[in-house]
């Protein structure tokens, strides 16, 4: 085949048609090449930010995830799929689930542009993993009801450990200031009170 999907015999009869088909074929091939490049670019960005991706079909409840999403929780995609919203809820504690669902409802009603929530998810080994989940409804039906939502999960364990360490240090300092038997004075770099 000279032109994708067109047998050479068809082209022998009419040169004009053959040239037109050839030109259209070139446009299709160029579009396919650009689409492939864009897909690779997006895959590289997702890998570069170390994100787990999810696509939630709100009509069926089905959730499609990538390998990184599953890895964050100690699974492979094969182990955790098929994944649906009911199964996903099992990974969250009740407080996080309640707060998450409230934010989702606000997003579905278009009170907030994006869904974003930091929560703990249960790891396969029983530990908890902090993640920042972000997403947006991408498709709605003619009545405005959400149909499809896309998003990412990023592990934020290190951030949460730093936050906890700072909180603990703040509590220690607060306790020292409150119960120190002596007065405490704070000076700036110039030695001024």
N, C-alpha and C positions, 0 to 999 in steps of 0.2 A: 504493500500500500504506500502510495506517495502521500496521500492525505488520509489522516486518521479516519478509519471507518468507511472509506470510499474505495471500492475496487478499481484498479487501473483501467479496465475495459470501459467503464462508464465515462472516463475522461477523454477517450479517443474521439468521440463523436462531436464534442463541442468545446473548443478552446476557451471561449469566453466563460462558460460555466466552470471549466476546470480552473481558470485563473481566479474566478470569484471564490470558489471553494478553497483554493490554495490560500488566498488572502484571509478568509475567515478562519482557516485552520491555523494560520500563523498567529492570529489574534487570540484564539483559544489556547494555543501552546504558551504564548506569552503570559496570559492570565493565569494559567496553571502554574507557571514558573514563579510569578509574583505571589500567588497564594501559598505556595510551598515555602517561599522565603519568609513571608509573614508568619506562617505557622511555626517555623523554626525559631524565629525571633521571639515570639510569645513563649515558646517552650523554654528558651534560654533565659528569658526574664524570670519566669516562674522558678526555674532551677536556681538562678542567681540570688533570688530573695529567699530561697529555701522554704517555699510555701506549699502547704497542702491545699489542693483545690477541691471545690465541691460544686455540684450542679443539682439543685433540688427541684424536682417536678412536683409542684404543689397540688396538682390534681390527683396524682397516683401516690404521692408520698415517697417515691423512690429518690434516693440520693446517689449520684455517681461521684466517686472520689478518685484522686490519683494516688500513686504509691507513697508519696511523702505524707499525705494525710494519714494513711494507715500506719506508717512507720512511727509517727509521733506517739502513737498509742501502743506500739510494740507489736503490731500486726502486719500482715501483708494484705494487699487488696483482696486476694483470693480468700483469705481467712475471714474477712469482715463483710464481704459482699455475699448476697445482695443486702444492701443497706437501705433502710427506710427510716422515716421519721420516728416511728415507735422504737426501733432498735437503737437509733441515735440517742434518744432520751435516756436510755439505760446507762450511758456514759457520763451523765451529768448528775450532780446531787440536786436535791429538790429545790433548794434556795436558788441556785444558779439557773435551773430549768425554769422556775417561775419568772425570774427577772428576764431571762432570755426571751421567753414567750411574750412577755409584755412589750419588749422592744420590737420583736417581730411584728406584733399586731399594730404597733404605731407605724412601722414601716409599710405594712400592707395597706394601712389607711392613708398613707402618704403624708403623715404628720412629720416624719423624718425622712431625709433623702436616702440615707444609707443605714444599714443595720451594722452595729459594731458593739461587741461585747467581749470582755475578758472573763474567762471562766476556767474552772478546773475540770478536766476530763479524766476519767478513770483509765489508767494504763493497764495493759494485759497482766503485768506483774503485781497489780494491786495498788501501786502508787498513784499519785495524782500529777497531772501534767497541766501547767498553766498554758492556755492558748488565747490569742487574740483572734477572734473570728469577725470577719468583715464580709458584707455582701450587699447585693442590691437585686430587687425584682427587675428583670430584664424584659419580661413579656407578660402582658395582661390581656384578658379577653375583651370583647367589645363592651362589656359592662364595667370594665375597670378592675375586675377581680384578678389578683396575681395568679400567674400560671407557672412561670419558671423564674428561679432565683439562682444567681451565680455568686460565688465568693471564694475566699481563701481563709485558711487557718495558719497562723504563725506561732511557733512555740516561743513563749516569753518567760521561761523558767529563770534565766539569769536576771532579768529585770525584776522579777518578783523577789528573788533572793536579795538583791541590792535594796529594794524598797523595804523589805522586812528588817534587814540589817540597820538601815537608817532609822526606821521606826523604833527599833530596840534601843539604839544609841540615844535617840531623842528622849525616850522614856527614862533611861538611866540618868541623863543630864538633868531632866526635870526633877527627878527624885532627889538628886544631889543638891540642887538649888533650894528645893523645898525644905529639906531636912538637915542641911549643913548647920553645925553649931556656930559657925563663924559667918560673918558677912562676906559676900563675894562681890568684887568690883571688876568691871570689864573696861579695859583700856584699848584705845586704837593703836595703830602702829607708831604714832608720834608720842605715845605715852600719855595721851589726854583721856581723862575719864569720860 
